[in-house]
Amino acid sequence: KDLPDQCPILLVAIPQLPVGALTEVEVVSVERRAADCLGITNSSRQRSCSSFDFGGDGVEFGWDTGYDFAVSSASTSKVQINAFFRSLSHQTVSGAIVTASLQADTAADPIHVLKMMLNSLQEEPTFNSSSILHLRLYHLAATDGVLIRSALQTATASVLSPIFPAATVIPVSDMLVLQQKTRPFLALQALSFDPVRLDQ
C-alpha cells in the first residue's frame, strides 16, 4: 500500500545538542534548476512483519526483557515498516527514510526488524549494496545502544554483503514522522549514488 506521495519530515529529540543550540535542522535538497532539468521521482512502500523471526534464524535474546531465551509467538506483535524514496535523474542520486513501528507495546528482535528495513530499502532499484553511500540509524535511547550497533552490523552483513556502507547509530529520546500516525522505534536514513545511471 502506497503512502502519501510527499516528502516525510523526520523529527528526533537528541539528548544533547551543541552548546547554546535549541534546535538543529538538516535539509538534503537539490538545486531548483537541476531538479527542473533532471526530474525528481517519489515512491513509497509499506509492509508488516512479525516482531520476531520464527523462520529458522532463531531468537537469541528478548529486547528489553533482560533474559536469554526464545520468545513465544504469543508475546509478539506486528511491526509496520514504512519506506519513502526520493530520486533525481533516473535514480542516479536517491535518499530514503525507512521507519519501524510496533503495533503493540511488546518486545522486538532488532536484528530481524533491521533486516526487514534493509530489505525494504533494497526493493528500490537504486539502493543496491554497491550504490549505498551511508546509513544513519536512529534508535530510542532507552534501548541498549551496544545491542543496536551489533544488530545493525549483523543485519547489514546478512542483507548487503559483501559491500558494507558507512553507518552511524544515533540514540534519541523520541522520534516522530509528521506524515505517520504511529511513532517509530527505529528510523533509517540512507543515501545512494549510482554513476552508471548518468548515461541512461
N, C-alpha and C positions, 0 to 999 in steps of 0.2 A: 504494500500500500504506500503510495507516494505521500510525502509530507508537503506542506505548502511550499510553493516554489519561490522562496525568499531567503535571503542570507540570514542565518541564525546568529544571534548575539549571545556569546557565552560569557556569563558573569561569574567570577570567582572571588572569594574573600580570602586573601592571603594573610596569614597571621602577622607577618612583619613586612612592611613596606619601607623603602628608603626613608631616611630621616627627613621629617617635615612634609612627606607626601601623604595626601589624603586619599587620592585615587591614582590609578595608572591605566591608561587606555592604549591598547595595542591594535593598530589597524593594518591589515595586509590588503593593499589595493594595487590597482594598475592605472597607469596614466590614461586620461579620458580618450585622447586621440588613438592610442593603441587599442583600447577597448572597442572603439567605433570601427577601426580598420580590421582588427583580427577577430573580433567577436568573442562574447562570453556565453558559456552554456552552464546551466544549473541542472543538477539531478539530485534525487534523494531516495532513500530506501528505508524500510522499516521491517524488522523481523523480531520474533520472540524465540527464546530458547530456555531450557532449564537452567536454574542457577547452579546446578552441579552436573558433572558428566558421569553418567552411569553406563557409558557405552564401552568401557574396557580400559580407559586410561587410568581409572582408579582415583579415588579421592583420598589424599594423604592427610588432610587437615580440614578442620572446620573453621572458617573465617570468623573471628571474634568469639569463638567458643572456648578456646584455651585447652582443647583436648585433641589427641591424635587418634582419631578413629573415623571410619566412614560414616557419613550422614545418611540417614534413611530418606527415601523419596518423600515421605510424609512431611518432613521438616523443610522442604524446599519450595520454591515458587518460580514463577516465570520471570525472566529478565527481558526487558524491552530494549532492543538495540536500534538506535536511530542514527542514520548517516546522511550527511549533506555534503555535496561536492560542487565546487565552482571551478571551471576550467577556462583557459584562454588559448585561443588559436589552435584548434584541433586537438585540444587536451595536451598541448606542449607543456604548459605550466598549470598545476592544479593545487588546490587547497581543499582540505576536508576537516570536518568535525564529526566525530563518532562518539555517541554517548551510550551509557548503560544505566538503566533504571530498574530497580526492583519493584515488582508489582505488589509485594507484601514485605513486611518487616521481618525478614528471615535471613539466614546465612547464605553466602555465595562463595563458590570456588573462584578466586581471581584468575587462576591460570585458564580455566575453561571459559570464563567470561571474556578475558582478553583475546583468546583465540577466536572467539566469535566476532569480536570487534575488528580484529585484523582481517578475518575472512570477509566481513562486510566491506572493509576498505579495499580489498583486492578485487571485489566484484566490479569496481570501476577500472576499465582497461588501463588507464594511465598509472594506477597505483600498483605496479608490479614491483617485485623486490629490488630490481636494478634501478628503478627510477625514483624511489622514495629517498628524499634528502634528509628528512628529520622527523622524528616523532616526539611529541610532548604530551605526557600523561599527567592529568590532574587526578588526585585522589583525596578523599576526606582524611584530615589529619588524625582523626580518632583511630584509624586503622594502622596496622603495622607497616611502616614505610619500608623496612627491610624485606618483608614478605611481598610487598607490591613490586619492588625492584626485581626480586627474584622471579616473581610470576611473569613480569614483562619480558625478562631475558628468556625464560622458558617458552613463552608463547611466541616470541619473535623467532627463536631458533626453530620452532615447530612449523610456523607458517611462512616465514620469509627466507629461510635458509636457502642457499649458502651465503647470501649477501645480507649484512646487518646494517641498517641505517643508524645514524646517530640518534640518541634518545635522551630525553630529560624527564625526570619524575619530580613533580611538584606537589607537596601537601597543601591543602587548603582547608579552611574551617567550614566553608559552604560553597556550593556552586548551583548555578541555575542557567538554563537556556530559555530565553524570553519566549520563543515560539513553541515551547513544550509545556505540557501540563504537569508532568512528573519531574521531580528533582533527580538528577543523575548522581550515582555514587562514584562513577568513573567517567572521565571525558578525555578523548584523544584528539589532538590536533596533528595534522600531517601535511607536509608539503612535498610535491613531486615535480620533477623536471625531466622531460624526455626529448632530447635534441633531435632525435630521428624524425619526430613528427613535424619539425620545422619544414621539412622538404615535401610534406604532403599537400 
